[in-house]
Amino acid sequence: MHLDDDGSLIIVGAAVTAPEVLAEIQQLSRIAPDELAVRAPKELKKAIWEACGGHDPHFD
């Protein structure tokens, strides 16, 4: 994970290519043609939450 100069989060992970997972995601949000769904390891949940301004949600 990287915090860009403009405050954007850049998440590094494996691209999700499984059609069933992509279909599930697209039921809730649109994936634009120039975007990828990325699988971030579960160990990053707390770091992502905190980078977005959250306070210790107890991700154990």
Helices and strands as residue ranges (DSSP letters): E 2-3, E 9-10, E 14-15, H 19-28, E 38-39, G 42-44, H 45-51
